[in-house]
């Protein structure tokens, strides 16, 4: 504030102690003791204000009016005669009156600003809600006719009967089927206020923006569901990586913000208590809008997006009917809700941070992105973007599949069929090409321990090396890339004739696997042998200038040590979340998912410290701190002698 004053550090008793009466802007008198020039300055700064505005300011003041609020009049009767007679006492009284006047002035200004801020926030929310209902195109895309037609086709939502539902949908997924579904939702009551464009929510985090609207609707759905004795639900519409990103967005919306009265900390860093999280964290529904759709398929919500046309002659009405049926199951309270394990990349051995850095593969579109340097095809890297790895919902691996996924990310297409063909092209290229010097042959220099015991390479104590294997990792769901499944390790007879336990997503175990091309003949087929474990610790000993690709839930990154020393990737159980089982679930793949336990949400760990570590890691993620911890800077990448892609112009 420009009109602040403070008492002088020292007072000269030889100075005049006359009382000066100054006239305020409206003709009334405001007596102040002018024992010091600072006091005079305070009077000069405050007296021109319009005194009449004080009474009306609390309810009507605007930002441009705040500077014109006057400090209250100080009456002469407030000062005793004895104070006027004594210089020191007079100075003390003057200082006290100035402090009281300033405090009252500051309180009025704060009240005016708070009222005006609330009005602006409310206006911003109304504008944001209005914008949500507008059908619009995406910049840089050609919008064709909506594949579902132009008439509302979603089931009418009956409050008190159906389960409260929200949605976060990627408009670019499913050959832009997500955009069409969002358009249908905007034309339908209830859904128009609760189905969100996930990209817009990420971008619009201003006060009164889409993230605030999502938070408000999430809390409203929580209250509605609690009154019905059930849990709200959340549609995650997109590819396999959208599931973990939707979880991130829920935590971001629930993150406490001490500067805002509507986002106060409940004691755990979030606005909901642990008990409220347990009771009301939304049950996840995965809408299949990606290429593989492993997550949606294993949960029974289909392998293709709702209303996917069988041919170009399929009418809009058929597509619209299938979409309506899909939503009908999503809001049906009879749909089964079960537990689902979420795994997380965590620091090792009680450390506060991870000891590796991340980059992304760079290069142009085509069969091979690597460029020739000194006569050799070499990796070129760039700074990694979002998402930053934390949650692992589906699977994790390093080796052949991870490198193939990194190359696929440079060559995405607009249709699921073309994307599957691209995976095949990149896989064939890896078999035929030489290993770049920034990587070791296959899985050499990779070691993995599970539950404190050696797991990979097998028989490591006898000198066995990882170069004989193509891939190592784990499954959390029993489906990968339309082909690979897992079942407990067994002898040849059991593999051929027996019935083995499949990978389960709610048994609090990861299903570790290791394979080479010959494993297809040994298994036989694409049912991979797995070993149930509680955790996984990967150690890379390749040294400076080398690293590994890893992939989680279909996203790939290149990991390396910024110091050139060994680095570690530790993964353990971090969350239990509720998910909704869809109508197309294959029981032979998922096993007995209804295990008798109530579906709930919880932070996971063997001790209170481990559970607290999970909360803190999630809060670091939503605050952007993991980006700075894990993503390597350009200088860090160059310091390890990795070839870098030119910076964007």
Secondary structure, 3 states (H helix, E strand, C coil): CCCCCCCCCCCCCCCCCCEEEEECCCCCEEEEECCCHHHHHHHHHHHCCECCHHHHHHHHCCHHHHHHECCCCCCHHHCCHHHHHCHHHHHHHHHHHHHHHHHHHHHHHHHHHHHHHHHHHHHHHHHHHHHHCCCCCCCCCCCCCCCCCCCCCCCCCCCCCCCCEEEEECCCHHHHHHHHHHHHHHCCCCHHHHEEEHHHHHHCCCCCCHHHHHHHHHHHHHHHHHHCCCCCEEEEEECCCHHHHHHHHHHHHHECCCCCCCCCCCCCCECCCHHHHHHHCCEEEEEECCCCCHHHHHHCCCCCCCCCCCCCCCCHHHHHHHHHHHHHHHCCCCCCEEEEEEEEEECCCCCCCCCCEEEEECCCCCCCCCEEECCEEECCEEECCCCCCCEECCEEEEEHHHHHHHHHCCCCCCCHHHHHHHHHHHHHHHHHCCCCCCCCCCCCCEEEEECCEEEECCCHHHCCCHHHCCEEEEECCCCECCCEEEEECCCHHHHHHCCCCECCCCCCCEEEEEECCCHHHHHCCCEEEEEEECEEEEEECCCCCCCEEEEECCEEEEEECCCCCCEEEEEEEEEEEEEECCCCCCHHHHCCCCCCCCCCCEECCCCHHHHHHHHHHHHHHHCCHHHHHHECCHHHHHHCCCCECCCCC
